[in-house]
Amino acid sequence: MLADRAEDYVADSLFHGLRTLLGADAVDFPKREQMYASMPPEQRSKLYGRGFGLYGLLEDISVDRSDVLDRARAGEFDAVIVGDIWRAWHWWLEVDREVPEPVSKAVVDGSDMPWIYPYGPPWWKTPRDWLLPRAHRRALYFKREWTRLSGRARLAEIAISYPAEKMVTEPAAKTQDFTSHVVDVEVAERLGGDRTRYVERLRYRFEREEDYLADLRASRWGVTTKRAGWDALRHYEIAANGAVPAFRRLDKKPPRCAPHGLVPGRNCIAYRDADDLFAQAGGTSDERHAELASGALAWARDNSTARRAEQVLARLGLAGG
């Protein structure tokens, strides 16, 4: 897996799953330092969202990262995956030119932009780049924010995923209706308090991840919305910790755009505005909520990092184990 060093929830969760399935046979180049338990806690806390969710989980096992591109050219790997086509497109150029068949090639587009590489505003002003080799024609192209603006190219679905080791075995007893951190401003204002506070580079109001997760587990509902894109780590965190996602205007999400599989009344609720949310939440019995929470947790398990890696490997025609 060739990817920019920066944090990227799609690339990082996919790599976590690949390493979980394949051990040292899943080679990250350059090394994704943020994924490993060996990263000092003070450095991890400086990552986006304080490094909550995906980071610092992998054992820092011995991995042969020497001469990776030469080995790829020699056909040593079954597949080469470019983990972030928008930031690591230079890797794609090398893979396209120099990695031979029958090595499988894939690119991952986990950006919030609906356009595929190399189209859209990022490329319009640079005519010399208009002739770059089209990844969607020469590799399996995994797209997260897949909308009508993505065009008619042949794409494959992908989404953020969540580590199975961080999922609860069953929903805990609830002591509050909503999580302390609410990303919908209208709902937060109705609930009162400082529920939408953001500090520079912090996604959460909590200093410690264990406190954030405890808050999720104690809550009946976790409010989530479309932000820069439709998909967000927050959806999976809510469901994986035994709360029920309450998703504003989920009905507007394009069908091929992540997240996939959220169905109102089965594993989440969808609401139009704050009045609608409070009416649905207030009218849900404990028994009905337990059914929704169970469905949400099952959905999270279907979106574990290992499951996502299995799906990607299967699309590449490879077994995952």
C-alpha positions in Angstrom: 0.0 0.0 0.0 1.5 3.3 -1.2 0.0 6.3 0.5 0.8 9.8 1.7 1.9 9.8 5.4 -0.9 12.1 6.5 -3.9 10.8 8.4 -6.7 9.6 6.1 -9.6 7.7 7.6 -10.3 5.6 4.5 -6.7 4.6 3.8 -5.9 4.1 7.5 -8.9 2.0 8.3 -8.3 -0.1 5.2 -4.7 -0.6 6.1 -5.6 -1.6 9.7 -7.8 -4.3 8.2 -5.2 -5.5 5.7 -2.6 -5.8 8.5 -5.2 -7.6 10.7 -5.8 -10.2 7.9 -2.4 -10.5 6.4 0.2 -9.6 9.1 3.6 -8.6 7.7 2.4 -9.5 4.2 0.5 -6.2 4.2 3.3 -3.7 3.5 2.8 0.0 4.2 5.2 2.3 2.4 6.1 4.8 3.7 5.5 3.4 7.1 2.2 4.7 8.5 3.6 5.7 11.9 0.3 6.8 13.3 -1.1 3.3 13.1 1.3 1.8 15.5 1.3 1.4 19.3 5.0 2.5 19.2 4.0 6.1 18.4 4.4 8.1 21.6 1.0 9.2 23.2 2.1 12.9 23.1 2.6 12.6 19.3 -0.7 10.7 18.8 -2.6 13.4 20.7 -1.5 15.9 18.0 -3.2 13.9 15.2 -6.5 15.0 13.7 -9.2 14.3 16.3 -6.5 13.6 18.9 -5.9 10.3 17.2 -9.1 8.8 18.5 -10.6 5.8 16.7 -8.0 4.2 14.4 -4.6 5.1 15.7 -1.9 3.6 17.9 -3.5 0.1 17.6 -1.1 -2.0 15.5 1.8 -3.9 16.9 5.0 -2.6 15.4 6.0 -6.0 13.9 8.9 -6.5 11.5 7.9 -5.6 7.9 10.2 -5.7 4.9 9.8 -2.2 3.4 13.1 -2.3 1.5 13.1 -1.6 -2.3 9.3 -1.7 -2.4 9.0 -0.2 -5.9 11.7 -2.4 -7.4 9.9 -5.4 -5.8 6.6 -4.3 -7.2 8.2 -3.9 -10.7 9.5 -7.4 -10.4 6.0 -8.7 -9.7 6.7 -9.7 -6.1 3.3 -8.5 -4.7 -0.1 -9.8 -5.5 -1.5 -6.3 -5.5 -0.4 -2.7 -5.2 -2.9 -0.3 -3.8 -2.5 3.5 -4.0 -4.1 4.5 -0.7 -5.0 8.1 -1.5 -5.1 9.0 -5.1 -5.5 12.8 -4.6 -2.4 13.2 -2.4 -0.4 10.3 -3.7 -1.1 10.5 -7.4 2.7 10.4 -8.1 2.7 6.8 -6.8 -0.1 6.0 -9.3 2.0 7.3 -12.2 4.8 4.9 -11.2 2.4 2.0 -10.6 0.7 2.6 -14.0 3.9 2.8 -15.9 6.0 0.2 -14.2 4.1 -2.5 -12.3 3.4 -5.4 -14.7 0.5 -7.8 -15.1 -0.7 -9.9 -13.4 -0.2 -7.7 -10.3 -3.6 -6.3 -9.4 -3.7 -2.5 -9.2 -6.1 -0.4 -7.2 -6.5 3.2 -6.2 -8.5 4.5 -3.2 -10.3 7.8 -3.4 -11.3 8.6 0.2 -11.6 12.4 -0.3 -14.7 14.4 0.4 -14.8 15.5 -3.2 -17.3 13.9 -5.6 -15.0 14.2 -8.6 -12.7 11.4 -9.6 -9.0 11.9 -10.3 -7.9 13.8 -12.4 -11.1 15.8 -12.9 -12.8 18.6 -11.1 -11.7 22.0 -9.9 -8.3 20.8 -8.5 -7.2 20.1 -12.0 -8.9 22.6 -14.3 -6.3 25.3 -13.9 -3.3 23.0 -14.8 -3.6 22.1 -18.5 -0.4 20.0 -18.5 -2.1 17.6 -16.1 -5.1 16.9 -18.4 -3.3 14.1 -20.1 -2.4 12.2 -16.9 -3.3 8.5 -17.1 -6.8 7.8 -16.0 -6.8 5.6 -12.9 -10.4 4.5 -13.3 -9.5 3.0 -16.8 -6.4 1.2 -15.7 -7.0 0.1 -12.1 -9.8 -0.8 -9.8 -11.0 2.6 -8.5 -12.6 2.7 -5.1 -14.7 5.8 -4.5 -16.1 6.9 -1.1 -18.1 10.1 -2.0 -19.8 8.7 -5.1 -22.4 11.1 -6.4 -23.8 12.0 -9.8 -20.9 14.5 -10.1 -18.5 11.5 -10.1 -19.6 10.8 -13.7 -20.3 7.5 -15.3 -16.9 5.9 -14.8 -16.8 2.3 -13.6 -16.1 2.6 -9.9 -16.2 0.4 -6.7 -17.7 1.4 -3.4 -15.6 2.0 -0.3 -16.2 3.6 3.0 -14.5 4.3 6.4 -14.4 1.3 8.7 -13.9 0.7 12.4 -11.6 -1.6 14.4 -13.4 -4.6 15.8 -11.4 -4.5 18.9 -13.0 -1.2 19.8 -16.6 -2.5 19.4 -18.7 -3.3 22.4 -20.1 -6.9 22.7 -23.5 -5.5 23.4 -25.1 -2.1 24.1 -24.7 -0.9 27.7 -27.4 0.5 30.0 -28.3 4.0 29.0 -28.0 7.0 31.4 -28.6 9.8 29.0 -30.6 10.5 25.8 -27.9 12.2 23.7 -24.1 12.2 23.6 -22.4 15.2 25.1 -20.9 16.2 21.7 -23.6 17.1 19.1 -22.5 18.0 15.6 -25.9 19.4 14.5 -25.9 23.0 15.6 -29.7 23.3 15.7 -30.1 20.2 17.9 -27.2 21.3 20.1 -28.8 24.7 20.7 -32.0 23.0 21.7 -30.2 20.7 24.1 -28.3 23.6 25.6 -24.8 23.8 26.9 -21.5 23.9 25.0 -22.2 20.8 22.9 -20.6 21.9 19.6 -17.3 23.3 20.9 -14.4 22.8 18.6 -10.8 23.5 19.4 -8.2 23.8 16.6 -7.4 20.4 15.2 -9.7 18.6 17.7 -12.7 16.7 16.6 -14.0 16.1 20.1 -14.5 18.0 23.3 -12.9 15.2 25.3 -9.2 15.0 26.4 -9.2 11.2 26.7 -10.6 8.7 24.2 -11.9 6.5 27.0 -14.1 9.3 28.2 -15.4 9.9 24.7 -16.3 6.3 24.3 -17.9 6.1 27.7 -20.1 9.0 26.8 -21.2 7.2 23.6 -21.9 4.0 25.4 -24.1 5.7 28.0 -26.2 7.5 25.3 -29.3 6.3 23.6 -28.7 8.5 20.5 -25.7 9.8 18.7 -26.5 12.7 16.4 -24.6 12.8 13.1 -24.9 14.7 9.8 -23.4 15.2 6.4 -20.3 17.5 6.9 -17.7 18.0 4.2 -18.9 14.6 2.8 -21.6 12.1 3.7 -19.2 9.6 5.3 -17.6 10.2 8.7 -15.9 8.1 11.3 -18.5 9.4 13.8 -21.2 7.2 12.2 -19.3 4.1 12.9 -18.1 5.2 16.4 -21.7 5.7 17.5 -22.9 2.4 16.3 -19.9 0.4 17.4 -20.3 1.7 21.0 -24.0 0.7 21.4 -25.7 4.0 20.6 -28.2 4.5 17.7 -27.1 6.9 14.9 -29.6 9.7 14.4 -28.7 11.0 11.0 -30.0 14.4 9.7 -31.4 14.2 6.2 -30.1 10.7 5.5 -32.7 10.5 2.8 -30.7 13.0 0.7 -27.6 10.8 0.5 -26.9 9.5 -3.0 -27.4 5.7 -3.0 -23.8 4.8 -4.0 -22.2 7.2 -1.6 -20.9 6.0 1.7 -22.0 5.2 4.4 -23.7 2.1 3.0 -26.3 0.0 4.8 -27.8 2.5 7.2 -31.5 1.9 7.1 -33.9 4.1 9.1 -36.0 1.9 11.4 -33.5 -1.0 11.2 -30.2 0.4 12.6 -30.7 4.2 12.8 -33.2 6.9 12.6 -33.3 9.7 10.0 -34.7 13.1 10.8 -35.5 16.3 9.0 -34.9 18.9 11.8 -34.7 19.2 15.6 -38.5 18.9 16.1 -38.5 15.7 14.1 -35.6 14.3 16.0 -37.0 15.0 19.4 -40.4 13.6 18.4 -38.9 10.3 17.1 -36.5 10.0 20.1 -39.2 10.7 22.6 -41.6 8.3 21.0 -39.2 5.3 21.0 -39.8 2.8 23.8 -36.9 1.1 25.6 -37.7 -2.2 23.8 -37.7 -0.5 20.4 -34.5 1.3 21.1 -32.8 -1.9 22.1 -33.7 -3.4 18.7 -32.3 -0.3 16.9 -29.1 -0.4 19.0 -28.7 -4.1 18.2 -29.1 -3.4 14.5 -26.6 -0.5 14.7 -24.0 -2.7 16.4 -24.5 -5.4 13.7 -24.1 -2.7 11.0 -20.8 -1.6 12.7 -19.5 -5.2 12.7 -20.3 -5.4 9.0 -18.1 -2.4 8.6 -15.1 -3.5 10.7 -11.7 -2.8 9.2 -11.1 -6.5 8.6 -14.4 -6.8 6.8 -13.6 -3.8 4.6 -10.2 -5.3 3.8 -11.8 -8.6 2.8 -14.2 -6.8 0.5 -11.3 -4.9 -1.2 -9.3 -8.1 -1.6 -12.3 -9.9 -3.0 -12.8 -7.2 -5.6 -9.2 -7.7 -6.5 -9.7 -11.4 -6.9 -7.6 -12.2 -3.8 -8.3 -14.3 -0.7 -8.0 -12.4 2.6 -6.2 -14.7 5.0 
